[in-house]
Amino acid sequence: MNNNTTVFSITYDIESFPILEEVSLELTIQATSGDLLDLHGKPLSKKWTPLNLKWVYDDQNLENGLPDIALWRAGEYACSEEILPIIKKITKNSCEFLPLKVGEANWFAIHILKTVDAIDREQTIFNLRANGKVNRTKRFKKLVLKSDVINEAGLCHVKDAGLHTYCSEAFHSEITNMGIRGLIFNKRQTS
């Protein structure tokens, strides 16, 4: 059933808020053990040990205080302990939440486990190179997503659509209505 509801891609409000990164010792331990932890869509909770993170900021993006959801690594997100129950409720079991330590505060990596096949290939226009292959840096001239597939997932990645995170209308509404800070939602074209 295609109900053509709104879906969004998510980006981080990097102009307004600081980001998180692993402390140097944490990275050294991971590198020495040969086990750099990577959130790649496969459950990790059974072998996960909490990571130590720190805030990276300049004076401008510290004026607004700390976010409720923060960017961590390239395109991965973490949420504060205070909003964890809300995020768990609205992600529809599409994520697992892995403990992080930020100073004395408890945070949780939002590890997205769902990757869905949601590109409407009939309406999407791929950006093709001269040899007929899809351009690697800008894959689409026009991307159209199947809203019903994304709305079923809650929070997800889309197969063949790069590293972006996508969310349902319900996720967007709940985050917006609760005043949860840190994310920017970009409305996407749907079929």
C-alpha positions as CSV (number, residue, x, y, z in Angstrom):
1,M,0.0,0.0,0.0
2,N,1.5,3.3,-1.0
3,N,0.1,6.1,1.2
4,N,2.5,8.9,-0.2
5,T,3.3,10.4,3.2
6,T,6.3,12.6,3.8
7,V,9.7,11.2,4.5
8,F,12.9,13.1,5.5
9,S,16.6,12.8,5.3
10,I,18.4,13.8,8.4
11,T,21.5,16.0,8.8
12,Y,23.2,17.4,11.9
13,D,22.9,21.1,12.9
14,I,26.7,21.5,12.9
15,E,26.5,25.3,12.8
16,S,24.6,25.4,16.1
17,F,26.0,22.4,18.1
18,P,29.3,20.7,18.9
19,I,30.1,17.2,17.7
20,L,31.3,14.1,19.6
21,E,34.6,12.2,18.9
22,E,36.4,9.4,20.7
23,V,39.2,10.5,23.1
24,S,42.7,9.7,21.9
25,L,43.2,6.9,24.4
26,E,40.0,5.2,23.1
27,L,41.2,5.3,19.5
28,T,44.7,4.0,20.5
29,I,43.1,1.0,22.4
30,Q,40.9,0.2,19.3
31,A,43.9,0.5,16.9
32,T,46.2,-1.6,19.1
33,S,43.7,-4.4,19.5
34,G,43.0,-4.3,15.7
35,D,39.3,-3.9,16.5
36,L,38.2,-0.5,15.3
37,L,34.5,-0.4,16.2
38,D,32.3,0.3,13.2
39,L,28.5,0.8,13.1
40,H,27.6,-1.0,9.9
41,G,24.1,-2.3,10.4
42,K,24.9,-5.6,12.1
43,P,23.9,-6.0,15.8
44,L,26.8,-5.2,18.1
45,S,25.3,-5.1,21.6
46,K,26.6,-8.4,22.7
47,K,30.3,-7.5,22.1
48,W,30.0,-3.7,22.7
49,T,31.9,-2.0,25.5
50,P,31.2,1.6,26.3
51,L,33.4,4.1,24.5
52,N,34.7,7.4,25.9
53,L,33.9,10.4,23.9
54,K,34.5,14.2,24.2
55,W,32.9,17.3,22.7
56,V,34.5,19.1,19.9
57,Y,33.4,22.7,19.5
58,D,34.2,26.3,18.8
59,D,32.8,29.3,20.6
60,Q,30.0,29.8,18.0
61,N,28.5,26.3,18.2
62,L,28.6,26.2,22.0
63,E,26.4,29.3,22.4
64,N,23.3,27.1,22.1
65,G,24.4,24.6,24.8
66,L,24.6,20.8,24.1
67,P,22.2,19.0,21.7
68,D,19.9,16.2,22.6
69,I,21.1,14.2,19.6
70,A,24.7,14.7,18.5
71,L,26.8,13.8,15.5
72,W,29.4,11.2,16.1
73,R,31.8,10.1,13.4
74,A,30.7,10.5,9.8
75,G,26.9,10.4,9.8
76,E,26.4,8.5,13.0
77,Y,24.3,9.8,15.8
78,A,24.2,9.6,19.6
79,C,21.4,10.6,22.0
80,S,21.5,11.7,25.6
81,E,20.3,9.4,28.4
82,E,17.4,11.8,29.0
83,I,15.8,11.3,25.6
84,L,16.7,7.6,25.2
85,P,13.2,6.4,26.1
86,I,11.6,8.7,23.5
87,I,14.0,7.7,20.8
88,K,13.6,4.0,21.5
89,K,9.8,4.4,21.3
90,I,9.8,6.1,17.9
91,T,12.5,4.1,16.1
92,K,10.2,1.1,15.7
93,N,13.0,-1.5,16.6
94,S,15.1,-0.2,13.7
95,C,18.0,0.6,16.0
96,E,20.0,-0.6,18.9
97,F,21.4,1.8,21.5
98,L,25.0,1.3,22.5
99,P,26.4,2.9,25.7
100,L,28.9,5.8,25.4
101,K,30.5,7.9,28.1
102,V,30.8,11.6,27.5
103,G,32.7,13.0,30.5
104,E,30.4,11.9,33.4
105,A,27.3,11.8,31.3
106,N,25.7,8.7,29.7
107,W,25.0,8.8,26.0
108,F,24.0,6.2,23.5
109,A,25.1,5.5,19.9
110,I,22.0,5.2,17.7
111,H,23.0,2.2,15.7
112,I,20.7,1.9,12.7
113,L,20.1,-1.7,11.8
114,K,17.6,-1.3,9.0
115,T,18.6,-0.7,5.3
116,V,15.5,-0.7,3.1
117,D,15.0,-0.9,-0.7
118,A,13.1,2.4,-1.0
119,I,14.2,4.0,-4.3
120,D,11.4,4.3,-6.7
121,R,13.4,3.3,-9.8
122,E,10.7,4.3,-12.2
123,Q,10.6,7.9,-11.1
124,T,14.2,8.4,-10.0
125,I,16.6,9.9,-12.5
126,F,20.2,8.6,-12.0
127,N,23.1,10.8,-12.9
128,L,25.0,8.8,-15.5
129,R,28.6,9.3,-16.6
130,A,29.5,9.2,-20.3
131,N,30.2,5.5,-20.1
132,G,26.7,4.8,-18.9
133,K,27.6,4.0,-15.2
134,V,26.1,5.9,-12.3
135,N,28.2,8.8,-11.0
136,R,29.8,7.8,-7.7
137,T,29.8,11.3,-6.2
138,K,26.4,12.6,-7.2
139,R,24.3,9.5,-7.9
140,F,20.9,11.2,-8.6
141,K,19.6,14.0,-10.7
142,K,16.3,13.3,-9.1
143,L,15.8,10.9,-6.2
144,V,12.2,9.6,-5.5
145,L,11.6,7.4,-2.4
146,K,8.8,5.0,-1.6
147,S,7.3,6.6,1.5
148,D,5.5,3.5,2.7
149,V,8.8,1.5,2.9
150,I,10.5,4.2,4.9
151,N,7.5,4.9,7.2
152,E,7.4,1.2,8.0
153,A,11.1,1.3,9.0
154,G,10.9,4.4,11.2
155,L,14.7,5.3,11.0
156,C,16.8,3.7,8.3
157,H,19.4,3.8,5.6
158,V,18.2,3.4,2.0
159,K,20.0,0.8,-0.2
160,D,22.0,2.4,-3.0
161,A,21.3,5.9,-1.7
162,G,24.7,6.6,0.0
163,L,25.3,7.3,3.7
164,H,22.2,9.4,4.4
165,T,19.8,8.6,7.2
166,Y,16.1,8.7,6.5
167,C,13.1,8.8,8.8
168,S,9.4,8.5,8.8
169,E,6.9,11.3,9.2
170,A,6.1,10.0,12.7
171,F,9.8,10.2,13.8
172,H,10.1,13.7,12.4
173,S,6.8,14.8,14.1
174,E,7.8,13.3,17.5
175,I,11.3,14.9,17.5
176,T,9.9,18.3,16.4
177,N,7.0,18.2,18.9
178,M,9.2,17.2,21.8
179,G,11.7,20.0,21.0
180,I,14.6,17.6,20.7
181,R,17.6,19.6,19.4
182,G,20.4,18.7,17.1
183,L,18.9,17.4,13.9
184,I,17.9,19.1,10.6
185,F,15.1,17.4,8.6
186,N,15.0,17.7,4.8
187,K,11.8,16.8,3.1
188,R,12.3,14.3,0.3
189,Q,10.4,13.6,-2.8
190,T,8.2,10.5,-2.5
191,S,5.9,8.3,-4.6
